[in-house]
Amino acid sequence: MMLWVLEAARAAGTADDLVCAWDEAHDQWSPQGATLRWLRTLQGPATAEVAGVLRRFPRSARHYRDLTGETSVGLTIRAAIHHVTSNQP
């Protein structure tokens, strides 16, 4: 089901709090891999929207910590992930 929600968010070009809320609660690898690939594709205003969602769901953001070192990922996304994960183990 989560992959369907992710696909809907991709098609709409927006992020939904549901993606990160679900990720925090269930911590499953297949959807996280799909979300990781999706995060790498975002550009423009979508990066600011997703960054806001990641800030609201820090336990989800930690799953994408490796993106902070990828300069091809939107700066606002990398900054949001770094901000919420800098004090997490």
Protein Blocks (a to p, Z undefined) as FASTA:
>chain_A
ZZmmmmmmmmnopacfklmmmmmmnopaklmmmmmmmmmmpgcjllmmmmmmmmmmmmlm
mmmmmmmmmmkbcfklmmmmmmmmmmpZZ
